Amino acid sequence: MSRAVSLICTSIVAIAAAILPMTVRSQWASDSTTNTPVCTASNAQQYPKICSDGSDGAIIVWEDMRSGIYRVYAQRLDATGKAVWAKNGIPVASTTTNQRYPIVASDNNGGAYVVWQDWRNIGHGIDLYAQHITSSGTLAFDTTGKPVADTTGDQTNASIVADGAGNAFVVWEDNRAANSSLVPDIYANKITPTTVAWTPLGIAVSTQTNAQRRPMICDDGTGGCYIAWSNDATVPTSVYAQHLDASGNLKWTTPYGLAVFQGDYGTKNSRNISIRRDGNQVMLAWEMTDINSVDGQDIYANRLTSTGSKIYYSPVSVTGSTGEWLGDQTFPMVFSDDSVGTGQFPYAGMMTVFMDNSVAPQGISMQRTLGDGNSRLPSNSLYKVSTPSVGLNGFDAVRVGNGTLLVAWNDARNDTCIYAQCFDRTLKHYFPSNAPSGWALPVSVHAASKASQVALAPRTNGGIATWTDYRSGNADIYAQLIFKDGSLPVELVSFNLTAPRVGEIDLSWQTTNELNCAGFEIQRREIAEGLDNSYTVVASYETDGSLRGAGSSGSAHYYAYRDRTVDPAKYEYRLVDISYDGTRHATEPKLIDAAQITYAGLWSLGQNEPNPFMTTTDIPITLGTDAMVDLTIYDVTGRVVAMPVGHMYMTSGMHTISIDARAMGTQPNGSYMVRMTATDPEAGTLLWQSLHPLMISLIR
């Protein structure tokens, strides 16, 4: 019997894996001329609205004419852009009368609440109905929906908000009053996962004489909501507000709500209100018309406490009457700047985005007002979010980070398309970093798309846009993922960690939709008490060609790296993808415990490498428990020609057996068989043996 001249056995004491769900290919398009179709059914689909699904995806609703009447449909896109519900969406109600102008809010559990104007009882007017759709696409209410406002007169112009606790509030203009001088009024209702809470009639928020119009709503952070509207009961039209608790009680005791602002001249009417919560305060912005001034329409704002006290005695003048503030500024959207402003501590400032025609053609501008209510950034001008050459119409904006906003709009260039810009409270803009445009990111520039009605929902590192699109000749619904920095080069599909042997960790990952990706950097940190937990660079594309990126590509790419510098310990690894301009983005870290593993029940005899071999070859084996191991080599006649491992004690785990050709004596070139047997070290009973021989080839 021959003996092995060389034998190397390495015991593995640790292996672990962190694996994201595998996806063959992301559905998000990387080409702004392609985009992701949401619904391309026959006839027209229009007026899309969108909310987050809470998992980096979105739920989109729209009115749909595929059946010849207006019906409301919905679709959920997951984080990769894949449609979760039926192709082209699911109907939210089974009625065969018109359903129009849907709005949507998250149910805080992967589903959504949908509210729409409904014509089923048109004899007494237009009603509001609701449906709760679960994350799987199941209709949780009656198949016909539940009434939110089912009474005489028309109920229209609804607004919806999630309360953060799994419910939603709806507010609307209500014409149920018989006296025409009293309508419309403001009513509200609450939707829970199982029902509409405040009866099919809702509760009155304001029934003051003359009209109250265009109510807007936001949550109060404690289960209630804030509502604001334009009030025609005064001359000129004023801004009023009310605070509702979770049970629908009116918290501000003024009979018809709190007068936030009343104009001092009959020509200055307030309208198009924006409302948003900031901590335990609520922010409001509105446009004020002045038909007797060359200055046109301006933007004003204020903050209120939860008890209805005004933070600023006089409203903040967001836009003024000189310089770049001339012309009309309209349709404001107000956001917190997420910082403590100058003066009047501890109030944060406000970032207000609006349509602006101070410079033709009409664009979008922003003004940041600091916490003192007076200081502005820029100080004597407006921040130009967009300066299009041919104008635009309609926009939406969402918060995508601390003091950072993403804005998308319908742009008139190229037969109408979608562009976007991202900026923060310091006035740093993120586009056109690696963007074809000189001033914004092209989101959808398909020829003849006539894109309109754009709407946004936030997600990690950016937002998801949806819009009505005519590229097929009919009105369809499309969507697009927009990364926050406009140059994020990688959409990561999977990121895996394994420990194949002592002192080594294998990393593998798959990407799609790389945009200007120069390459990757691998970072690692050990997780243990007493350590500073800072990341160190393990490898970089600058020194390792296998980590170089694919540039700009919409196809799948696979990467792998073996870290051979680890000890048995807990580690976190993360990838940093780097674009050509140096922009860096770190993935969420993945944890691996390279000190804990069990191989119970795992036995294998792996293929040798290299094969054929001339001098040496390595055979990997795995032991499910500690064992006495025999590794025997036979010729084709079944005769034993070598035993590189003979009844050797080996611990559980993965090992590598290295065979030297000289250990096979004078055996000629040809094929040989290798078998492995493992027995109990104490009892001597058989634990495992290879059922099929391993074929190896010797070349001398």
C-alpha positions in Angstrom: 0.0 0.0 0.0 1.4 3.4 -1.0 1.3 6.3 1.4 0.7 10.0 0.5 3.9 12.0 0.4 2.0 15.2 1.0 -1.2 15.7 3.0 -2.7 19.0 3.9 -5.9 19.0 6.0 -7.5 22.4 7.0 -10.4 22.3 9.4 -13.2 24.8 9.0 -14.7 26.1 12.2 -17.1 28.7 10.8 -19.5 29.4 8.0 -22.5 31.7 7.7 -24.6 33.3 5.0 -26.6 36.4 4.5 -28.8 36.2 1.4 -31.2 38.6 -0.1 -34.1 37.2 -2.1 -32.8 36.4 -5.6 -34.4 38.2 -8.5 -33.5 37.2 -12.1 -33.8 40.8 -13.3 -35.0 44.0 -11.9 -38.1 45.5 -13.7 -37.0 49.1 -13.2 -35.8 50.5 -16.6 -32.4 52.1 -16.6 -33.2 53.9 -19.9 -35.3 57.1 -19.7 -36.7 56.4 -23.1 -38.1 53.0 -21.9 -39.5 53.3 -18.3 -41.6 50.7 -16.5 -45.2 50.1 -17.7 -47.8 49.9 -14.9 -50.9 49.6 -17.1 -51.1 49.4 -20.9 -54.6 48.0 -21.2 -57.0 49.1 -23.9 -58.6 52.6 -23.9 -57.5 55.3 -21.6 -55.9 55.2 -18.1 -55.3 58.5 -16.4 -55.0 60.5 -13.2 -52.6 58.3 -11.4 -51.9 58.7 -7.6 -49.2 56.9 -5.7 -48.1 56.0 -2.1 -45.3 53.9 -0.7 -45.9 50.3 0.2 -43.4 50.6 3.1 -40.9 48.2 1.5 -39.3 50.5 -1.1 -42.1 49.7 -3.6 -45.3 51.7 -4.4 -49.0 51.3 -4.8 -50.5 53.2 -7.8 -54.1 53.9 -8.5 -55.8 55.4 -11.5 -59.1 55.8 -13.4 -59.4 53.3 -16.2 -61.6 53.1 -19.3 -60.8 49.6 -20.5 -64.4 48.5 -19.9 -66.0 51.5 -21.6 -66.8 53.3 -18.3 -64.5 54.9 -15.7 -63.4 52.4 -13.1 -60.6 52.7 -10.5 -57.7 50.2 -10.8 -54.7 49.6 -8.6 -51.2 48.0 -8.9 -48.4 47.3 -6.5 -44.8 47.5 -7.7 -42.2 45.9 -5.4 -38.8 47.3 -4.7 -37.4 45.9 -8.0 -40.3 47.4 -10.1 -42.0 44.1 -10.5 -45.9 44.1 -10.6 -47.1 42.2 -7.6 -50.8 42.1 -8.4 -52.5 41.1 -11.7 -51.1 42.3 -15.0 -52.5 45.8 -15.7 -53.8 46.1 -12.2 -56.9 45.0 -10.2 -60.3 46.8 -10.0 -61.0 48.2 -6.5 -64.8 47.8 -6.8 -67.1 45.7 -8.8 -69.8 48.3 -9.6 -70.6 49.2 -13.2 -71.1 52.9 -12.7 -68.4 55.6 -13.1 -65.6 55.7 -10.6 -63.3 58.7 -10.9 -60.4 60.7 -9.4 -58.9 58.2 -7.0 -56.6 59.0 -4.1 -54.5 56.6 -2.1 -52.8 56.3 1.3 -50.7 53.5 2.9 -52.3 51.1 5.4 -48.9 50.8 7.1 -48.9 47.0 6.3 -48.0 46.8 2.6 -51.5 47.6 1.4 -53.4 50.8 0.8 -56.7 52.7 1.2 -58.3 54.0 -2.0 -61.0 56.6 -2.1 -62.8 57.8 -5.3 -65.8 59.8 -6.5 -68.6 57.4 -7.3 -71.7 57.8 -9.5 -73.7 54.8 -8.4 -76.3 57.0 -6.6 -76.2 59.9 -9.1 -79.8 60.6 -8.4 -78.8 62.4 -5.2 -75.3 63.4 -6.3 -71.7 62.2 -6.5 -70.6 60.2 -3.5 -67.2 59.1 -2.1 -66.4 55.4 -1.7 -63.4 53.6 -0.3 -61.7 50.3 -0.6 -58.9 48.7 1.5 -56.5 46.6 -0.5 -54.2 44.3 1.4 -50.5 43.8 0.4 -51.5 40.6 -1.5 -54.1 42.5 -3.6 -57.1 41.2 -1.7 -60.1 43.5 -1.3 -60.7 43.8 2.4 -64.0 45.7 2.2 -67.1 44.7 0.3 -66.4 44.1 -3.4 -68.4 47.2 -4.1 -66.5 49.3 -1.6 -67.7 51.1 1.5 -69.3 54.6 1.5 -67.2 57.4 2.9 -69.8 60.1 2.1 -73.2 58.8 0.9 -75.7 61.6 1.1 -77.4 64.2 -0.9 -75.4 66.7 -3.0 -72.0 66.2 -4.5 -69.0 65.2 -2.3 -65.8 66.0 -4.3 -62.2 67.3 -4.1 -61.2 64.8 -1.5 -57.8 64.6 0.2 -56.4 61.6 2.1 -53.6 60.9 4.6 -52.4 57.9 6.6 -52.4 58.3 10.3 -49.2 56.2 10.8 -51.1 53.6 12.9 -52.8 51.7 10.1 -55.7 54.0 9.5 -56.4 56.9 7.2 -58.4 60.2 7.3 -60.3 61.6 4.3 -61.6 65.2 4.0 -63.7 66.7 1.2 -65.9 69.5 -0.1 -69.5 68.6 0.7 -72.7 70.1 -0.9 -75.3 68.3 1.2 -76.8 71.5 2.6 -80.0 72.5 0.9 -79.2 76.3 1.2 -76.9 77.1 -1.6 -75.3 79.9 0.4 -73.9 77.3 2.8 -72.1 75.1 0.4 -69.7 73.6 -0.1 -68.8 72.7 3.5 -65.9 70.7 4.9 -66.5 67.1 6.1 -64.2 64.3 7.1 -64.2 60.6 7.8 -61.8 57.9 9.1 -61.0 54.6 7.5 -59.7 51.6 9.5 -58.6 48.2 8.1 -62.1 46.8 8.4 -64.5 49.7 7.9 -65.3 53.4 7.5 -65.4 54.5 11.1 -67.6 57.6 11.3 -70.8 56.4 9.5 -71.4 56.9 5.7 -72.1 60.6 6.5 -68.8 61.6 8.0 -68.4 64.5 10.5 -68.7 68.2 9.9 -65.4 70.1 10.1 -66.8 73.5 9.0 -70.3 74.5 7.9 -69.9 78.2 7.9 -71.9 80.4 5.6 -70.6 80.7 2.1 -68.1 78.3 0.6 -65.2 76.4 2.1 -63.1 74.9 -0.6 -60.1 72.7 -1.5 -59.4 71.1 1.9 -56.0 69.6 2.5 -55.0 67.2 5.2 -52.0 65.8 7.1 -51.5 63.6 10.2 -50.8 65.0 13.6 -48.4 62.3 14.7 -50.6 61.1 17.6 -53.5 59.4 15.7 -55.4 62.5 14.6 -55.1 64.9 11.7 -54.9 68.6 10.7 -57.1 70.0 8.0 -56.8 73.4 6.2 -59.1 75.0 3.6 -59.9 78.2 1.7 -62.8 80.0 3.4 -65.1 82.3 1.4 -67.1 83.2 4.4 -64.8 86.2 4.8 -63.7 88.8 2.2 -61.2 88.3 0.9 -60.9 84.4 0.9 -59.0 83.3 4.0 -57.1 80.3 5.3 -58.8 78.3 8.0 -57.7 75.1 9.8 -58.9 72.5 12.3 -57.3 69.8 14.4 -59.2 66.4 14.8 -58.2 63.8 17.3 -58.4 60.0 16.6 -62.1 59.9 17.6 -63.1 62.9 15.3 -63.4 65.5 18.1 -62.7 69.1 16.9 -59.7 70.3 19.1 -59.7 73.9 18.1 -62.8 75.4 19.6 -63.4 78.2 17.1 -66.9 77.3 15.8 -65.8 76.9 12.2 -62.1 76.4 12.7 -59.0 78.5 13.3 -58.4 81.6 11.2 -54.8 81.1 10.1 -54.8 84.1 7.8 -57.3 86.7 6.8 -56.3 89.1 4.0 -56.4 92.8 4.7 -57.7 93.9 1.3 -60.7 92.7 -0.7 -58.5 91.9 -3.6 -56.1 89.4 -1.9 -57.6 86.0 -1.9 -55.8 82.9 -0.4 -56.0 79.6 -2.1 -54.1 76.4 -3.0 -53.0 75.5 0.5 -50.3 73.0 1.4 -50.2 71.5 4.9 -47.6 69.2 6.4 -46.7 68.1 9.9 -43.2 68.9 11.4 -42.8 67.2 14.7 -45.5 68.5 17.0 -46.2 71.5 14.8 -48.0 71.9 11.5 -46.8 74.0 8.6 -49.0 75.7 6.1 -48.2 77.5 2.8 -50.6 79.2 0.4 -50.7 81.5 -2.5 -52.3 84.9 -2.2 -53.7 86.7 -5.3 -53.4 90.4 -5.8 -55.2 91.4 -8.9 -54.3 95.1 -8.4 -50.5 94.6 -8.2 -47.9 94.0 -11.0 -46.3 91.6 -8.5 -49.1 89.1 -9.1 -49.5 86.1 -6.8 -47.1 85.5 -3.9 -46.5 82.7 -1.4 -47.1 83.0 2.3 -46.6 80.5 5.2 -46.9 79.9 8.9 -46.5 77.3 11.6 -49.1 76.3 14.2 -48.8 74.4 17.5 -51.0 71.4 18.2 -53.2 73.7 20.3 -53.7 76.2 17.4 -51.2 78.9 18.4 -49.4 80.7 15.6 -45.6 80.5 15.7 -45.3 83.7 13.7 -47.7 86.6 14.5 -47.7 87.6 10.9 -47.4 85.1 8.1 -44.0 84.5 6.6 -43.6 86.2 3.2 -42.0 83.4 1.2 -41.9 85.4 -2.0 -41.8 89.2 -2.2 -42.4 92.0 -4.7 -39.0 92.9 -6.1 -36.3 91.4 -8.3 -36.8 87.7 -9.1 -39.9 87.7 -6.9 -41.9 89.6 -9.5 -44.6 87.7 -11.4 -46.8 84.9 -10.2 -45.7 82.2 -7.7 -48.4 79.6 -7.4 -49.3 76.0 -6.1 -46.9 75.9 -3.1 -45.7 72.7 -1.4 -44.2 73.2 2.1 -41.6 71.0 3.8 -39.5 71.3 7.0 -35.8 72.0 6.4 -35.1 69.6 9.3 -32.8 72.0 11.1 -33.0 74.5 13.9 -33.2 77.9 12.2 -31.7 81.2 13.3 -33.7 82.9 16.0 -36.8 81.8 17.9 -35.3 78.5 19.0 -36.3 75.7 18.7 -38.3 76.2 15.5 -37.0 74.7 12.3 -37.2 76.5 9.0 -39.4 75.7 5.9 -38.6 74.8 2.3 -41.4 75.9 0.0 -41.5 74.7 -3.6 -43.8 76.4 -6.1 -44.6 77.2 -9.8 -42.8 80.4 -10.8 -43.2 82.6 -13.8 -41.0 85.4 -12.6 -38.8 84.5 -15.6 -40.5 83.2 -18.7 -41.2 80.4 -19.5 -42.8 79.2 -16.3 -40.5 77.0 -14.1 -40.2 75.7 -10.5 -38.5 77.6 -7.7 -37.9 77.1 -4.0 -37.4 79.5 -1.1 -36.0 78.3 2.3 -37.2 80.4 5.2 -35.1 80.0 8.4 -36.6 79.4 11.8 -36.7 83.1 12.7 -39.4 83.6 10.0 -37.5 86.4 8.3 -34.1 85.1 7.0 -34.1 83.4 3.6 -31.9 81.2 1.6 -31.1 82.5 -1.1 -31.3 85.8 0.6 -32.5 88.0 -2.2 -33.6 85.7 -4.9 -35.2 82.3 -5.6 -33.6 78.9 -5.9 -34.3 77.8 -9.4 -35.3 74.1 -9.3 -35.9 74.2 -13.0 -35.2 76.7 -15.8 -36.7 75.0 -18.8 -36.4 76.5 -22.2 -40.0 75.8 -23.2 -41.9 75.8 -19.9 -43.6 73.1 -17.9 -46.9 72.3 -16.2 -47.6 70.4 -13.1 -45.1 69.0 -10.5 -44.8 66.9 -7.4 -42.3 66.9 -4.6 -41.3 64.5 -1.7 -38.8 64.5 1.1 -36.0 62.0 0.4 -33.7 62.7 3.2 -32.8 65.1 6.0 -33.5 68.5 4.5 -33.5 67.0 1.0 -36.3 67.2 -1.6 -36.9 65.4 -4.8 -39.1 67.3 -7.4 -40.5 65.9 -10.7 -42.4 67.8 -13.3 -44.1 67.6 -16.7 -41.7 69.3 -19.0 -42.9 70.7 -22.4 -39.7 69.9 -24.2 -39.7 66.9 -26.6 -43.5 66.8 -26.9 -43.8 66.8 -23.1 -41.7 64.5 -20.9 -40.8 64.1 -17.2 -37.7 65.6 -15.6 -36.5 65.7 -12.0 -34.2 67.6 -9.6 -33.0 66.8 -6.1 -31.6 69.5 -3.7 -31.0 70.0 0.0 -31.3 72.9 2.4 -27.8 74.1 1.6 -29.0 74.6 -2.0 -26.7 71.9 -3.2 -28.3 70.2 -6.2 -27.7 66.6 -7.0 -28.5 66.6 -10.7 -27.0 66.8 -13.4 -24.3 64.6 -11.8 -23.9 62.1 -14.7 -27.1 63.3 -16.2 -27.5 64.1 -19.9 -29.3 67.3 -19.2 -27.5 70.4 -18.1 -30.0 71.3 -15.4 -32.1 68.2 -14.5 -32.4 64.4 -14.7 -34.4 63.1 -17.6 -36.9 60.6 -16.1 -39.0 59.9 -19.2 -38.1 61.3 -22.6 -39.8 58.8 -24.9 -40.7 60.4 -28.2 -44.3 61.6 -28.3 -45.1 60.4 -24.8 -47.1 63.5 -23.9 -46.4 62.7 -20.3 -48.6 64.4 -17.8 -50.1 64.2 -14.2 -46.8 63.2 -12.6 -47.0 62.0 -9.0 -44.2 60.9 -6.6 -43.8 58.6 -3.6 -40.6 58.4 -1.5 -38.4 55.3 -1.1 -34.9 54.6 0.3 -32.4 56.7 -1.5 -34.9 58.4 -3.8 -38.5 58.2 -5.1 -40.8 56.5 -7.5 -42.6 58.6 -10.1 -45.8 57.7 -12.0 -47.6 59.5 -14.8 -50.0 59.3 -17.7 -48.2 58.4 -20.9 -49.4 58.5 -24.5 -46.5 56.7 -26.2 -48.8 53.9 -27.5 -51.4 56.3 -28.8 -53.7 55.7 -25.8 -53.3 57.0 -22.3 -51.4 54.5 -20.2 -49.7 54.5 -16.8 -45.9 54.3 -16.5 -43.5 54.6 -13.6 -39.8 55.1 -12.9 -37.4 54.7 -10.0 -35.4 57.9 -9.4 -32.3 57.7 -7.2 -31.7 60.5 -4.8 -28.3 61.5 -6.2 -29.2 61.1 -9.8 -26.0 59.1 -10.4 -26.4 56.0 -8.2 -24.8 53.5 -10.4 -26.1 50.2 -9.1 -29.4 48.5 -8.5 -28.3 45.6 -6.2 -30.4 42.4 -6.6 -28.5 40.1 -4.2 -25.6 40.2 -1.8 -24.3 36.9 -0.3 -21.7 36.1 2.3 -20.3 32.6 3.0 -17.3 31.2 4.9 -15.7 28.4 2.9 -12.7 27.8 5.2 -10.8 29.1 8.2 -9.7 32.7 7.6 -11.8 33.2 4.5 -15.1 34.9 3.6 -16.6 34.7 0.1 -18.7 37.7 -1.1 -20.9 37.5 -4.2 -23.4 39.9 -5.6 -25.6 40.6 -8.6 -26.5 44.0 -10.1 -28.8 45.3 -12.7 -29.2 48.8 -14.2 -25.6 50.1 -13.5 -25.2 53.7 -14.5 -21.7 55.1 -14.9 -20.4 52.5 -12.4 -16.6 52.6 -12.2 -16.4 49.8 -9.6 -16.8 48.6 -6.1 -15.0 48.9 -2.8 -15.4 46.2 -0.1 -15.5 47.3 3.5 -15.4 45.2 6.6 -15.7 45.8 10.4 -15.5 43.3 13.3 -18.5 43.4 15.7 -17.3 43.0 19.3 -17.4 45.0 22.5 -14.5 47.4 23.0 -13.9 47.9 19.3 -14.4 51.2 17.5 -16.6 49.5 14.9 -15.2 51.5 12.1 -15.0 50.0 8.6 -11.8 49.2 6.9 -11.2 48.8 3.1 -10.6 45.1 2.2 -10.4 45.6 -1.6 -11.0 48.2 -4.3 -11.7 48.2 -8.0 -8.6 50.5 -8.3 -6.3 47.6 -7.4 -8.4 44.5 -8.3 -9.8 44.3 -11.8 -12.5 41.8 -10.8 -14.2 44.6 -8.9 -14.5 47.0 -11.8 -18.1 48.0 -12.7 -19.9 47.6 -15.9 -20.2 51.3 -16.7 -23.8 51.9 -17.9 -25.7 48.7 -18.4 -29.2 47.4 -18.1 -28.3 43.7 -18.0 -27.4 41.5 -15.1 -23.8 41.4 -13.8 -22.3 39.0 -11.3 -19.3 39.7 -9.0 -17.4 37.7 -6.4 -14.4 38.2 -4.1 -12.7 36.1 -1.4 -11.5 37.8 1.7 -8.6 35.7 3.0 -7.7 38.0 6.0 -10.4 37.1 8.6 -10.3 35.5 12.1 -13.1 33.5 13.6 -15.4 36.4 14.7 -18.5 38.3 13.8 -18.1 40.7 10.9 -20.2 43.2 8.9 -19.5 43.7 5.3 -20.8 46.3 2.9 -20.2 47.3 -0.7 -19.5 50.8 -1.8 -20.3 51.4 -5.5 -18.4 54.3 -7.0 -19.5 56.2 -10.2 -17.1 57.8 -12.7 -17.4 61.2 -11.1 -16.5 59.8 -7.6 -20.0 59.6 -6.2 -20.1 56.9 -3.6 -23.0 54.9 -2.2 -22.7 52.3 0.5 -25.1 49.3 0.7 -26.8 48.2 3.9 -24.3 46.0 5.8 -24.6 42.2 6.0 -23.6 40.3 9.1 -21.7 37.0 9.1 -20.6 35.0 12.2 -17.4 33.3 11.2 -17.1 31.7 14.6 -20.4 29.7 14.8 -21.3 26.8 12.5 -22.8 23.3 12.6 -22.2 20.8 9.9 -24.7 18.2 11.3 -25.8 16.0 8.4 -23.5 17.6 5.8 -21.2 15.0 4.1 -19.6 15.3 0.7 -16.7 14.2 -1.5 -16.1 17.0 -4.0 -14.4 17.1 -7.4 -10.7 17.4 -7.4 -8.9 20.4 -8.9 -7.0 20.4 -11.2 -8.3 17.5 -13.1 -6.5 15.9 -15.0 -3.4 16.6 -12.9 0.4 16.0 -13.3 1.9 16.7 -9.9 -0.7 17.5 -7.3 -4.5 17.8 -7.0 -6.8 19.0 -4.2 -10.0 17.1 -3.2 -12.5 19.0 -1.0 -14.5 17.0 1.6 -17.1 17.9 4.2 -17.7 16.0 7.4 -21.0 16.2 9.2 -19.4 15.4 12.6 -16.0 14.4 14.0 -14.9 11.1 12.3 -12.2 8.6 11.4 -11.7 9.2 7.7 -10.4 6.8 5.0 -9.7 8.1 1.5 -8.8 5.3 -0.9 -7.7 5.4 -4.6 -8.6 2.4 -6.9 -7.7 1.6 -10.5 -10.4 0.6 -13.1 -10.1 -3.0 -12.0 -11.0 -2.2 -8.4 -7.4 -2.7 -7.1 -6.3 -0.3 -4.3 -3.4 1.8 -5.6 -3.1 4.5 -2.8 -4.6 5.5 0.5 -3.8 9.3 1.0 -5.8 9.3 4.2 -5.9 6.1 6.3 -8.2 6.1 9.4 -7.3 9.6 10.3 -9.2 11.5 13.0 -10.7 14.7 11.5 -13.1 17.3 13.0 -16.4 18.3 11.5 -16.3 20.9 8.8 -14.7 21.4 5.4 -11.3 20.1 4.6 -9.0 19.9 1.6 -6.9 16.8 0.8 -3.9 17.4 -1.3 -2.7 14.3 -3.3 0.8 14.1 -4.7 1.2 12.1 -7.9 4.3 10.4 -6.5 2.1 8.8 -3.8 0.6 6.7 -6.6 3.9 5.1 -7.3 4.5 3.9 -10.9 0.8 3.8 -11.9 0.4 4.7 -15.5 -1.6 7.6 -17.1 -5.3 7.1 -16.9 -8.5 7.3 -14.8 -8.7 6.3 -11.2 -11.5 6.1 -8.6 -11.5 7.7 -5.1 -13.9 6.6 -2.3 -14.3 8.1 1.2 -15.5 6.3 4.3 -16.1 8.0 7.7 -16.6 6.0 11.0 -17.4 6.9 14.6 -14.2 7.6 16.5 -15.4 5.7 19.6 -17.9 3.0 18.4 -16.2 2.3 15.1 -19.6 2.2 13.4 -20.1 3.6 9.9 -21.2 7.2 9.7 -21.0 7.9 6.0 -19.5 6.6 2.8 -19.5 8.0 -0.8 -22.1 6.2 -2.9 -20.4 7.0 -6.1 -16.7 7.1 -6.7 -14.9 10.3 -7.6 -13.2 10.0 -11.0 -9.7 11.5 -11.2 -7.3 11.5 -14.2 -3.5 11.2 -13.9 -1.1 12.6 -16.6 2.6 11.8 -16.4 
